[in-house]
Amino acid sequence: MHGANATGRPFTGDFAGILLYQTLYEFGFSNQPESTHIDDGLKLKHCRITNAVKCLPPENKPTTDEINRCNGFLANELLLLKKGCVVLALGNIAHKSILKAFKLKQSDYPFAHNAHAPLPNGLQLVSSYHCSRYNTQTRRLTTAMFRNVFRKIERLIQEE
């Protein structure tokens, strides 16, 4: 086990966490630009990170069954959020899991990078390509593209 699977904090020590934590820091959502281990002093500000799947799937690719079994946990977490909160889905699995948690039709909310959709209870959904090593190395997701997602999140928060 390595990264979040070893630390228990999502994206900590993972390659995907490099871009995520740097961007969280740049936009004021954390006190430092990196997370290397669970006791590294990182503190999130007005931000929470969770996973759509709580188990450790083989090859980090959750099955439909794992996604379905964990969805109730995600639904409960989303119900705790206050009106006006923005939920950032990193990747299609997260996007679909959030919709499933709200019992919304996937076809009404297609996944697209930097897409925005209102959710029940006054929440806002913004979706992004996952900040995985593959997506960043192939430039499917660039730093500039990811920053644009956070700019949209900033605007949505300010509008609230």
PyRosetta script that sets phi, psi and omega in degrees:
from pyrosetta import init, pose_from_sequence

init()
pose = pose_from_sequence("MHGANATGRPFTGDFAGILLYQTLYEFGFSNQPESTHIDDGLKLKHCRITNAVKCLPPENKPTTDEINRCNGFLANELLLLKKGCVVLALGNIAHKSILKAFKLKQSDYPFAHNAHAPLPNGLQLVSSYHCSRYNTQTRRLTTAMFRNVFRKIERLIQEE")
pose.set_psi(1, 143.6)
pose.set_omega(1, 177.6)
pose.set_phi(2, -144.6)
pose.set_psi(2, 173.3)
pose.set_omega(2, 177.0)
pose.set_phi(3, 55.4)
pose.set_psi(3, -138.7)
pose.set_omega(3, -176.9)
pose.set_phi(4, -60.9)
pose.set_psi(4, -30.5)
pose.set_omega(4, 178.9)
pose.set_phi(5, -65.1)
pose.set_psi(5, -29.3)
pose.set_omega(5, 178.7)
pose.set_phi(6, -88.8)
pose.set_psi(6, -34.2)
pose.set_omega(6, -173.6)
pose.set_phi(7, -92.5)
pose.set_psi(7, -26.6)
pose.set_omega(7, -176.0)
pose.set_phi(8, 86.4)
pose.set_psi(8, -6.1)
pose.set_omega(8, 177.0)
pose.set_phi(9, -107.7)
pose.set_psi(9, 121.8)
pose.set_omega(9, -177.9)
pose.set_phi(10, -53.6)
pose.set_psi(10, 135.2)
pose.set_omega(10, 175.6)
pose.set_phi(11, 71.3)
pose.set_psi(11, 1.9)
pose.set_omega(11, 179.5)
pose.set_phi(12, -76.9)
pose.set_psi(12, 122.3)
pose.set_omega(12, -179.9)
pose.set_phi(13, 76.8)
pose.set_psi(13, 4.0)
pose.set_omega(13, 177.6)
pose.set_phi(14, -94.8)
pose.set_psi(14, 152.0)
pose.set_omega(14, 175.0)
pose.set_phi(15, -58.6)
pose.set_psi(15, -40.4)
pose.set_omega(15, -179.1)
pose.set_phi(16, -60.7)
pose.set_psi(16, -27.3)
pose.set_omega(16, -179.6)
pose.set_phi(17, -71.4)
pose.set_psi(17, -20.4)
pose.set_omega(17, -178.7)
pose.set_phi(18, -58.4)
pose.set_psi(18, -55.9)
pose.set_omega(18, -179.7)
pose.set_phi(19, -68.2)
pose.set_psi(19, -40.5)
pose.set_omega(19, -178.1)
pose.set_phi(20, -61.6)
pose.set_psi(20, -54.0)
pose.set_omega(20, -175.6)
pose.set_phi(21, -69.3)
pose.set_psi(21, -33.8)
pose.set_omega(21, 175.4)
pose.set_phi(22, -61.6)
pose.set_psi(22, -43.3)
pose.set_omega(22, -178.6)
pose.set_phi(23, -71.3)
pose.set_psi(23, -40.5)
pose.set_omega(23, 175.3)
pose.set_phi(24, -56.7)
pose.set_psi(24, -42.9)
pose.set_omega(24, 179.2)
pose.set_phi(25, -64.2)
pose.set_psi(25, -47.5)
pose.set_omega(25, -178.8)
pose.set_phi(26, -58.7)
pose.set_psi(26, -32.9)
pose.set_omega(26, -177.3)
pose.set_phi(27, -98.9)
pose.set_psi(27, 11.3)
pose.set_omega(27, 172.9)
pose.set_phi(28, 81.8)
pose.set_psi(28, 16.6)
pose.set_omega(28, -179.4)
pose.set_phi(29, -95.3)
pose.set_psi(29, -0.5)
pose.set_omega(29, 175.5)
pose.set_phi(30, -149.9)
pose.set_psi(30, 164.1)
pose.set_omega(30, -176.8)
pose.set_phi(31, -91.3)
pose.set_psi(31, -5.7)
pose.set_omega(31, 179.2)
pose.set_phi(32, -153.3)
pose.set_psi(32, 157.0)
pose.set_omega(32, -171.8)
pose.set_phi(33, -86.3)
pose.set_psi(33, 2.8)
pose.set_omega(33, 178.9)
pose.set_phi(34, -149.2)
pose.set_psi(34, 158.1)
pose.set_omega(34, 176.5)
pose.set_phi(35, -133.0)
pose.set_psi(35, 113.6)
pose.set_omega(35, -175.2)
pose.set_phi(36, -108.1)
pose.set_psi(36, -28.5)
pose.set_omega(36, 178.5)
pose.set_phi(37, -157.3)
pose.set_psi(37, 167.0)
pose.set_omega(37, -171.6)
pose.set_phi(38, -62.3)
pose.set_psi(38, -28.0)
pose.set_omega(38, -178.6)
pose.set_phi(39, -106.5)
pose.set_psi(39, 33.1)
pose.set_omega(39, -175.4)
pose.set_phi(40, -86.1)
pose.set_psi(40, 2.7)
pose.set_omega(40, 178.0)
pose.set_phi(41, 87.7)
pose.set_psi(41, 1.3)
pose.set_omega(41, 179.7)
pose.set_phi(42, -63.3)
pose.set_psi(42, 133.2)
pose.set_omega(42, 175.0)
pose.set_phi(43, -130.0)
pose.set_psi(43, 127.0)
pose.set_omega(43, 176.4)
pose.set_phi(44, -85.5)
pose.set_psi(44, 147.2)
pose.set_omega(44, -179.7)
pose.set_phi(45, -121.7)
pose.set_psi(45, 120.0)
pose.set_omega(45, 179.1)
pose.set_phi(46, 51.7)
pose.set_psi(46, 40.8)
pose.set_omega(46, -173.7)
pose.set_phi(47, -153.4)
pose.set_psi(47, 145.6)
pose.set_omega(47, 177.3)
pose.set_phi(48, -139.6)
pose.set_psi(48, 139.3)
pose.set_omega(48, 178.2)
pose.set_phi(49, -117.9)
pose.set_psi(49, 130.1)
pose.set_omega(49, 178.3)
pose.set_phi(50, -140.1)
pose.set_psi(50, 174.1)
pose.set_omega(50, 178.7)
pose.set_phi(51, -118.9)
pose.set_psi(51, 147.8)
pose.set_omega(51, 175.1)
pose.set_phi(52, -70.6)
pose.set_psi(52, -28.8)
pose.set_omega(52, 180.0)
pose.set_phi(53, -121.7)
pose.set_psi(53, 127.3)
pose.set_omega(53, -174.0)
pose.set_phi(54, -90.5)
pose.set_psi(54, -13.8)
pose.set_omega(54, -177.9)
pose.set_phi(55, -94.5)
pose.set_psi(55, 176.4)
pose.set_omega(55, 178.4)
pose.set_phi(56, -100.7)
pose.set_psi(56, 94.8)
pose.set_omega(56, -177.2)
pose.set_phi(57, -76.1)
pose.set_psi(57, 151.1)
pose.set_omega(57, 176.6)
pose.set_phi(58, -58.3)
pose.set_psi(58, 136.1)
pose.set_omega(58, 179.7)
pose.set_phi(59, 55.6)
pose.set_psi(59, 22.9)
pose.set_omega(59, 178.5)
pose.set_phi(60, 58.5)
pose.set_psi(60, 24.3)
pose.set_omega(60, 178.6)
pose.set_phi(61, -116.6)
pose.set_psi(61, 99.8)
pose.set_omega(61, -178.1)
pose.set_phi(62, -68.9)
pose.set_psi(62, 144.3)
pose.set_omega(62, 176.3)
pose.set_phi(63, -82.0)
pose.set_psi(63, 164.9)
pose.set_omega(63, 176.3)
pose.set_phi(64, -58.5)
pose.set_psi(64, -40.4)
pose.set_omega(64, 179.4)
pose.set_phi(65, -62.2)
pose.set_psi(65, -43.1)
pose.set_omega(65, 179.1)
pose.set_phi(66, -64.5)
pose.set_psi(66, -42.6)
pose.set_omega(66, 178.3)
pose.set_phi(67, -60.6)
pose.set_psi(67, -45.4)
pose.set_omega(67, -179.5)
pose.set_phi(68, -64.8)
pose.set_psi(68, -42.7)
pose.set_omega(68, -178.4)
pose.set_phi(69, -67.1)
pose.set_psi(69, -29.5)
pose.set_omega(69, -178.1)
pose.set_phi(70, -90.7)
pose.set_psi(70, -10.2)
pose.set_omega(70, -172.2)
pose.set_phi(71, -63.4)
pose.set_psi(71, -32.0)
pose.set_omega(71, 177.6)
pose.set_phi(72, -62.5)
pose.set_psi(72, -36.5)
pose.set_omega(72, 177.3)
pose.set_phi(73, -64.4)
pose.set_psi(73, -44.4)
pose.set_omega(73, 178.5)
pose.set_phi(74, -63.6)
pose.set_psi(74, -44.0)
pose.set_omega(74, 179.3)
pose.set_phi(75, -57.7)
pose.set_psi(75, -42.9)
pose.set_omega(75, 178.8)
pose.set_phi(76, -64.0)
pose.set_psi(76, -40.3)
pose.set_omega(76, 178.2)
pose.set_phi(77, -64.2)
pose.set_psi(77, -41.5)
pose.set_omega(77, -179.2)
pose.set_phi(78, -66.6)
pose.set_psi(78, -32.2)
pose.set_omega(78, 178.5)
pose.set_phi(79, -66.7)
pose.set_psi(79, -21.8)
pose.set_omega(79, 179.9)
pose.set_phi(80, -78.7)
pose.set_psi(80, -15.3)
pose.set_omega(80, -177.0)
pose.set_phi(81, -75.6)
pose.set_psi(81, 145.5)
pose.set_omega(81, -179.4)
pose.set_phi(82, -84.0)
pose.set_psi(82, 155.5)
pose.set_omega(82, 175.4)
pose.set_phi(83, -51.8)
pose.set_psi(83, 138.7)
pose.set_omega(83, 179.3)
pose.set_phi(84, 94.9)
pose.set_psi(84, -13.1)
pose.set_omega(84, 178.6)
pose.set_phi(85, -67.6)
pose.set_psi(85, 146.8)
pose.set_omega(85, 176.9)
pose.set_phi(86, -105.3)
pose.set_psi(86, 129.9)
pose.set_omega(86, 178.1)
pose.set_phi(87, -105.7)
pose.set_psi(87, 120.2)
pose.set_omega(87, 178.2)
pose.set_phi(88, -98.5)
pose.set_psi(88, 119.4)
pose.set_omega(88, 176.8)
pose.set_phi(89, -97.5)
pose.set_psi(89, 118.8)
pose.set_omega(89, 178.1)
pose.set_phi(90, -94.7)
pose.set_psi(90, 95.2)
pose.set_omega(90, 178.0)
pose.set_phi(91, 99.8)
pose.set_psi(91, 166.5)
pose.set_omega(91, -175.6)
pose.set_phi(92, -67.4)
pose.set_psi(92, -35.9)
pose.set_omega(92, 179.0)
pose.set_phi(93, -62.4)
pose.set_psi(93, -45.9)
pose.set_omega(93, 178.3)
pose.set_phi(94, -63.5)
pose.set_psi(94, -43.7)
pose.set_omega(94, 179.7)
pose.set_phi(95, -57.4)
pose.set_psi(95, -51.9)
pose.set_omega(95, -179.3)
pose.set_phi(96, -64.9)
pose.set_psi(96, -36.0)
pose.set_omega(96, -179.8)
pose.set_phi(97, -65.9)
pose.set_psi(97, -38.1)
pose.set_omega(97, 178.2)
pose.set_phi(98, -66.2)
pose.set_psi(98, -43.7)
pose.set_omega(98, 177.8)
pose.set_phi(99, -61.6)
pose.set_psi(99, -42.2)
pose.set_omega(99, 178.9)
pose.set_phi(100, -62.2)
pose.set_psi(100, -40.1)
pose.set_omega(100, -179.6)
pose.set_phi(101, -61.5)
pose.set_psi(101, -30.9)
pose.set_omega(101, 178.3)
pose.set_phi(102, -96.4)
pose.set_psi(102, 4.1)
pose.set_omega(102, -179.4)
pose.set_phi(103, 58.0)
pose.set_psi(103, 39.7)
pose.set_omega(103, 178.1)
pose.set_phi(104, -97.8)
pose.set_psi(104, 150.5)
pose.set_omega(104, -179.4)
pose.set_phi(105, -75.9)
pose.set_psi(105, 128.0)
pose.set_omega(105, 179.5)
pose.set_phi(106, -57.0)
pose.set_psi(106, -38.2)
pose.set_omega(106, -176.1)
pose.set_phi(107, -66.5)
pose.set_psi(107, -23.5)
pose.set_omega(107, 178.4)
pose.set_phi(108, -81.2)
pose.set_psi(108, -14.6)
pose.set_omega(108, -176.1)
pose.set_phi(109, -136.5)
pose.set_psi(109, 69.3)
pose.set_omega(109, -177.5)
pose.set_phi(110, -65.5)
pose.set_psi(110, 145.6)
pose.set_omega(110, 178.4)
pose.set_phi(111, -71.0)
pose.set_psi(111, 134.9)
pose.set_omega(111, 171.9)
pose.set_phi(112, -155.1)
pose.set_psi(112, 146.5)
pose.set_omega(112, 178.3)
pose.set_phi(113, -64.7)
pose.set_psi(113, 132.5)
pose.set_omega(113, 178.1)
pose.set_phi(114, 64.8)
pose.set_psi(114, 25.2)
pose.set_omega(114, 176.2)
pose.set_phi(115, -83.2)
pose.set_psi(115, 151.3)
pose.set_omega(115, -179.2)
pose.set_phi(116, -128.1)
pose.set_psi(116, 139.9)
pose.set_omega(116, 175.4)
pose.set_phi(117, -149.5)
pose.set_psi(117, 139.4)
pose.set_omega(117, 173.9)
pose.set_phi(118, -71.8)
pose.set_psi(118, 145.5)
pose.set_omega(118, 177.7)
pose.set_phi(119, -116.7)
pose.set_psi(119, 165.2)
pose.set_omega(119, 175.0)
pose.set_phi(120, -58.1)
pose.set_psi(120, 161.6)
pose.set_omega(120, 178.6)
pose.set_phi(121, 66.3)
pose.set_psi(121, 18.0)
pose.set_omega(121, 176.5)
pose.set_phi(122, 78.1)
pose.set_psi(122, 14.1)
pose.set_omega(122, 176.6)
pose.set_phi(123, -84.3)
pose.set_psi(123, 160.8)
pose.set_omega(123, 178.4)
pose.set_phi(124, -122.1)
pose.set_psi(124, 135.7)
pose.set_omega(124, 177.3)
pose.set_phi(125, -107.1)
pose.set_psi(125, 127.5)
pose.set_omega(125, 170.9)
pose.set_phi(126, -122.4)
pose.set_psi(126, 132.0)
pose.set_omega(126, -178.0)
pose.set_phi(127, -114.3)
pose.set_psi(127, 147.9)
pose.set_omega(127, -179.1)
pose.set_phi(128, -141.5)
pose.set_psi(128, 154.1)
pose.set_omega(128, 166.8)
pose.set_phi(129, -57.2)
pose.set_psi(129, 147.2)
pose.set_omega(129, 177.8)
pose.set_phi(130, -65.7)
pose.set_psi(130, 143.5)
pose.set_omega(130, -178.6)
pose.set_phi(131, -86.4)
pose.set_psi(131, 40.3)
pose.set_omega(131, 180.0)
pose.set_phi(132, -71.2)
pose.set_psi(132, 163.0)
pose.set_omega(132, 176.9)
pose.set_phi(133, -57.8)
pose.set_psi(133, -44.8)
pose.set_omega(133, -179.3)
pose.set_phi(134, -58.4)
pose.set_psi(134, -49.0)
pose.set_omega(134, -177.4)
pose.set_phi(135, -66.1)
pose.set_psi(135, -35.8)
pose.set_omega(135, -179.4)
pose.set_phi(136, -79.1)
pose.set_psi(136, -36.7)
pose.set_omega(136, 179.8)
pose.set_phi(137, -71.7)
pose.set_psi(137, -32.0)
pose.set_omega(137, 177.5)
pose.set_phi(138, -85.0)
pose.set_psi(138, -4.0)
pose.set_omega(138, 179.3)
pose.set_phi(139, 66.3)
pose.set_psi(139, 19.7)
pose.set_omega(139, 170.1)
pose.set_phi(140, -62.3)
pose.set_psi(140, -34.9)
pose.set_omega(140, 174.8)
pose.set_phi(141, -125.4)
pose.set_psi(141, 118.8)
pose.set_omega(141, 177.0)
pose.set_phi(142, -104.2)
pose.set_psi(142, 165.7)
pose.set_omega(142, 176.7)
pose.set_phi(143, -58.3)
pose.set_psi(143, -42.3)
pose.set_omega(143, -179.8)
pose.set_phi(144, -63.1)
pose.set_psi(144, -41.4)
pose.set_omega(144, 178.5)
pose.set_phi(145, -63.5)
pose.set_psi(145, -41.0)
pose.set_omega(145, -178.9)
pose.set_phi(146, -68.5)
pose.set_psi(146, -39.6)
pose.set_omega(146, 176.2)
pose.set_phi(147, -61.9)
pose.set_psi(147, -36.4)
pose.set_omega(147, 177.8)
pose.set_phi(148, -62.9)
pose.set_psi(148, -35.4)
pose.set_omega(148, 175.4)
pose.set_phi(149, -60.9)
pose.set_psi(149, -45.2)
pose.set_omega(149, -179.1)
pose.set_phi(150, -70.0)
pose.set_psi(150, -30.0)
pose.set_omega(150, 174.2)
pose.set_phi(151, -64.2)
pose.set_psi(151, -40.2)
pose.set_omega(151, 177.4)
pose.set_phi(152, -63.7)
pose.set_psi(152, -43.1)
pose.set_omega(152, 178.6)
pose.set_phi(153, -60.5)
pose.set_psi(153, -44.0)
pose.set_omega(153, 177.4)
pose.set_phi(154, -56.8)
pose.set_psi(154, -46.1)
pose.set_omega(154, -179.8)
pose.set_phi(155, -61.5)
pose.set_psi(155, -43.5)
pose.set_omega(155, -179.6)
pose.set_phi(156, -63.7)
pose.set_psi(156, -39.0)
pose.set_omega(156, 178.5)
pose.set_phi(157, -66.7)
pose.set_psi(157, -42.4)
pose.set_omega(157, -179.8)
pose.set_phi(158, -65.9)
pose.set_psi(158, -33.0)
pose.set_omega(158, 179.5)
pose.set_phi(159, -69.1)
pose.set_psi(159, -25.0)
pose.set_omega(159, -176.2)
pose.set_phi(160, -72.6)
pose.dump_pdb("model.pdb")
